[in-house]
Amino acid sequence: MKLRNLFLPLITVVLMASIFAGCSAGSNTVETCVISNEQYTDKAGLESAKQQQSFEADKDIFASVYFIESPKGMEYTGKWYVDGTEVKTEQKEMTTDTHGVIAFSLEADKLKTGVLRFEIVYGDDVLLSKELTVQ
């Protein structure tokens, strides 16, 4: 009987820790991301878009990101890298409640041929990282 009484609190603590870990701010709230020469503003547009694998260096690029389970005012950072060197950091916040699209941009004058990487960061957590080619 004593052993049974010890296991119940232990099981409760383990279950609660699992629940809180799943709901932490570090959990991934990115559902979809398309990097393109076109900016998307809604989920339907993102779902119908095709992800390009390479881009020309003379056109602006947009990362349109659909977030879920993200309250209005939540801030995310978009980071752009070319060949491992950070070329732009942009912080934006959710303007809608629980879900919506945030578009991050990279101007053509910051591009050059090489490997382009885009990251979405919340706090110290990288929620998404994509690498593409710039020609």
Helices and strands as residue ranges (DSSP letters): H 2-22, E 30-36, H 43-48, E 54-55, E 61-70, E 75-82, E 85-93, E 98-106, G 108-110, E 114-122, E 125-134
